């Protein structure tokens, strides 16, 4: 009987392990299926908005005394081209011309802008799908932290992008092109920029400043989870300031020593804001012996 019991146990053990392995495999496959469905939804949301931005145009329509702005089919005067013209009018100096140097350059630029609009307008769908996929893996306190930081992070990113678009990009383009005009022979320097060059320049700085404005959030999270104490930020302020100046010098494309301060000074102000919030909202944790 003992021998039979031992044999039964030894036989049952691989069967149980195989069942557990199968259950784990099924769970993993289910996660993959869920990820596939959510990715498809995200791609569809971005794709639909991108296509509409590429084939529709925002036009003024008068209904009696009422003026409406409606999307109407027009692939040549589409929303993407309207965005490009608006960006050029808001950021380019009056003496700089927007040019096309290759046959398909304008279409490619409009395609990129359409995809960017798809990502921006589809962000609610993207956030919902990403959050829905990660939600089961988070503890309740982690969910609360993410929700509490979501709105401030979004607002700070938007503010950073607006500061870049309204102040930084126009100033830097004007400064760099005026510098080029003065450096060359009088009246012989022709200033222009390609469509993709302009949109790439603007996009990089919008994203860079949006991420730079996340500095208070990074400081808060690092202190909240106990990586550093609140006093750490004041203790190493001088080193942080030097790092901000170096970072500003690296991402600004001129060697004037002026434009880098448009990056370093806002980062310093954000650093101070983050430290102030941490001191008011968080108490230092006692160190373990």
C-alpha positions in Angstrom: 0.0 0.0 0.0 2.8 2.3 0.9 4.5 1.6 -2.5 1.2 2.2 -4.4 0.6 5.5 -2.5 4.2 6.6 -3.3 3.7 5.8 -7.0 0.4 7.6 -7.1 1.9 10.7 -5.5 4.9 10.7 -7.9 2.5 10.3 -10.8 0.1 13.0 -9.5 2.9 15.5 -8.9 3.9 15.9 -12.6 0.2 16.1 -13.5 -0.4 18.9 -11.0 2.6 20.7 -12.2 1.5 20.4 -15.8 -2.0 21.7 -14.9 -0.4 24.7 -13.0 1.9 25.4 -16.0 -1.1 25.2 -18.3 -3.1 27.6 -16.1 -0.1 30.0 -16.1 0.2 29.7 -19.8 -3.5 30.4 -20.3 -3.3 33.4 -18.0 -0.3 34.8 -20.0 -2.1 34.2 -23.3 -5.2 36.0 -21.9 -3.0 39.0 -21.0 -1.5 38.9 -24.5 -5.0 38.8 -26.0 -6.1 41.7 -23.8 -3.0 43.7 -24.8 -3.7 43.0 -28.5 -7.3 44.2 -28.2 -6.3 47.4 -26.4 -3.5 48.1 -28.9 -5.9 47.7 -31.8 -8.3 50.2 -30.1 -5.5 52.7 -29.7 -4.3 52.3 -33.3 -7.9 52.7 -34.5 -8.5 55.9 -32.5 -5.2 57.4 -33.7 -5.9 56.2 -37.3 -9.4 57.6 -37.5 -8.4 61.0 -36.3 -5.3 61.1 -38.5 -7.3 60.2 -41.6 -10.0 62.8 -40.8 -7.2 65.4 -40.3 -5.8 64.5 -43.7 -9.0 64.6 -45.7 -11.1 67.3 -43.9 -10.8 71.0 -43.8 -12.2 73.4 -41.2 -14.3 76.0 -43.1 -16.4 79.0 -42.1 -20.1 78.4 -42.8 -22.7 81.2 -42.5 -26.2 80.3 -41.6 -28.0 83.7 -41.6 -26.2 85.7 -38.9 -24.7 82.6 -37.3 -21.0 81.8 -38.2 -20.0 78.2 -37.8 -16.8 76.3 -38.3 -17.5 72.9 -39.8 -15.3 70.1 -41.1 -15.8 69.7 -44.8 -14.0 67.3 -47.3 -10.9 68.9 -48.9 -7.7 66.9 -49.0 -5.7 69.8 -50.5 -6.7 72.4 -47.8 -6.9 69.8 -45.0 -6.6 70.3 -41.2 -3.0 69.3 -41.2 -2.0 72.0 -43.7 -4.0 74.5 -41.7 -2.1 73.6 -38.6 1.2 74.0 -40.5 0.2 77.5 -41.7 -0.8 78.5 -38.2 2.4 77.2 -36.7 4.4 79.1 -39.3 2.5 82.3 -38.7 2.9 82.1 -35.0 6.6 81.1 -34.8 8.5 82.3 -38.0 9.9 85.8 -38.3 8.4 87.8 -41.1 11.6 87.7 -43.1 11.8 83.9 -43.1 10.1 82.0 -45.9 8.5 78.6 -45.7 9.7 76.5 -48.7 9.3 73.0 -50.2 12.5 71.5 -51.6 11.2 68.1 -52.7 7.9 67.0 -54.4 6.6 64.9 -51.6 7.8 67.0 -48.7 4.6 68.8 -48.1 2.5 65.6 -48.1 5.0 63.8 -45.7 4.8 66.8 -43.4 1.0 66.8 -43.5 1.0 63.1 -42.8 3.2 63.5 -39.7 1.1 66.4 -38.4 -2.1 64.3 -39.0 -0.6 61.4 -36.9 0.4 63.9 -34.2 -3.1 65.3 -34.1 -4.4 61.7 -33.9 -2.2 61.1 -30.8 -3.2 64.3 -29.1 -6.9 64.1 -29.8 -6.9 60.3 -29.1 -5.1 60.7 -25.8 -8.3 60.0 -23.7 -8.6 56.7 -25.5 -4.9 56.0 -25.1 -5.0 56.8 -21.4 -8.1 54.7 -20.8 -6.7 51.6 -22.6 -3.2 51.9 -20.9 -4.8 52.4 -17.5 -7.2 49.6 -18.0 -4.4 47.2 -18.9 -2.1 48.2 -15.9 -4.9 48.6 -13.4 -5.0 44.9 -12.2 -1.3 45.0 -11.5 -1.4 48.0 -9.2 -2.1 48.0 -5.4 -4.8 50.4 -4.2 -2.3 52.9 -2.8 -0.4 52.8 -6.1 -3.7 53.5 -8.0 -4.4 56.5 -5.8 -0.9 57.9 -6.3 -1.2 57.5 -10.1 -4.6 59.2 -10.1 -3.4 62.0 -7.9 -0.5 62.7 -10.2 -2.3 62.3 -13.5 -4.0 65.7 -13.6 -0.9 67.7 -12.3 1.4 65.9 -14.8 -1.0 66.6 -17.7 -1.4 70.3 -16.7 2.4 70.8 -16.3 3.1 69.2 -19.7 0.5 71.4 -21.3 1.9 74.5 -19.6 5.5 73.6 -20.7 4.4 73.0 -24.3 2.6 76.4 -24.3 5.6 78.2 -22.8 7.7 76.7 -25.5 5.3 77.5 -28.3 4.5 81.1 -27.2 7.9 82.2 -25.9 10.8 79.9 -26.7 10.3 78.8 -30.3 9.5 82.2 -31.7 12.4 83.9 -29.8 14.9 81.2 -30.9 13.9 81.2 -34.5 14.1 85.0 -34.7 17.4 85.1 -32.9 19.1 82.4 -35.0 17.9 83.8 -38.3 18.8 87.4 -37.4 22.2 86.1 -36.4 22.5 84.3 -39.8 21.5 87.5 -41.7 24.1 89.7 -39.8 26.8 87.1 -40.3 26.6 87.0 -44.1 27.0 89.7 -46.8 24.5 92.5 -46.5 21.4 91.9 -48.7 22.7 88.6 -50.0 21.5 86.1 -47.3 18.2 84.5 -48.1 16.5 83.0 -45.0 14.1 80.1 -45.4 13.1 76.9 -43.7 11.5 73.7 -45.1 8.1 72.6 -43.8 9.4 69.4 -42.2 12.3 71.3 -40.7 9.9 73.8 -39.1 7.5 71.2 -37.7 10.4 69.0 -36.5 12.0 72.0 -34.7 8.7 73.0 -33.1 7.7 69.5 -32.1 11.1 68.7 -30.4 10.8 71.8 -28.3 7.2 71.3 -27.4 7.9 67.8 -26.1 11.2 68.8 -24.4 9.6 71.6 -22.5 6.6 69.4 -21.6 8.9 66.9 -20.1 11.0 69.5 -18.4 7.9 70.8 -16.6 7.5 67.3 -15.1 10.4 68.1 -12.8 8.2 68.8 -9.7 6.3 65.5 -10.3 9.6 63.6 -10.4 10.8 65.3 -7.2 7.5 64.5 -5.4 7.6 60.8 -6.4 11.2 60.4 -5.4 10.5 61.9 -2.0 7.1 60.2 -1.5 8.5 56.6 -2.1 11.5 57.3 0.2 14.3 57.5 -2.3 15.4 60.8 -0.8 14.6 63.0 2.1 13.0 66.5 1.6 16.2 68.2 2.6 18.1 66.5 -0.2 16.7 68.9 -2.7 17.9 72.0 -0.9 21.3 70.5 0.0 22.1 69.8 -3.7 20.5 72.8 -5.2 23.8 74.2 -6.5 24.6 71.0 -8.4 21.1 70.9 -9.8 21.4 74.5 -11.0 24.7 73.7 -12.8 23.0 70.7 -14.4 20.1 72.9 -15.6 22.5 75.3 -17.2 24.4 72.5 -18.9 21.1 70.9 -20.1 20.0 74.3 -21.5 23.3 74.7 -23.3 22.9 71.2 -24.8 19.4 71.4 -26.2 19.5 75.0 -27.5 21.0 75.0 -31.0 23.1 78.1 -30.8 26.2 79.1 -28.9 25.2 82.6 -27.9 24.9 81.8 -24.2 21.5 83.5 -24.1 18.9 81.0 -25.2 20.1 78.4 -22.7 18.8 80.6 -19.9 15.3 80.3 -21.3 15.6 76.6 -20.4 17.7 76.8 -17.2 15.7 79.5 -15.5 12.3 77.8 -15.8 13.8 74.6 -14.6 15.2 76.4 -11.6 11.8 77.9 -10.8 10.2 74.4 -11.2 12.8 73.0 -8.9 12.0 75.6 -6.3 8.3 75.0 -6.7 8.7 71.2 -6.3 10.8 71.7 -3.2 8.2 74.1 -1.7 5.4 71.7 -2.3 7.4 68.8 -0.8 8.2 70.8 2.3 4.6 71.8 2.8 3.0 68.4 2.0 5.5 65.8 3.1 7.2 65.2 6.4 10.7 63.8 6.5 10.8 60.1 7.4 12.8 58.9 10.3 16.0 57.1 9.3 16.5 53.5 10.4 19.5 52.7 12.5 
